[in-house]
């Protein structure tokens, strides 16, 4: 994640997103399919190359079966 242009706090959030995805046993492709997005969308989020907004975070929290405050 060396290419991230975001803060340490944001980096922690995206690390939690990746960990949550792995904990529920989903591949990036599966999450992307649920969101009707390409796999690269999830990959870029997890590498810190794409910033997400609150609505996207809510969608991911639902998929990962976590409360949104887990990520922030």
Buried (B, 14 or more C-beta within 10 A) or exposed (E): EEEBEEEEEBEEBBBBBBEBBEEEEBEBEBBBBBBEBEBEBBBBBBBBBBEBEEEBBEBBBEBBEBEEEBBE
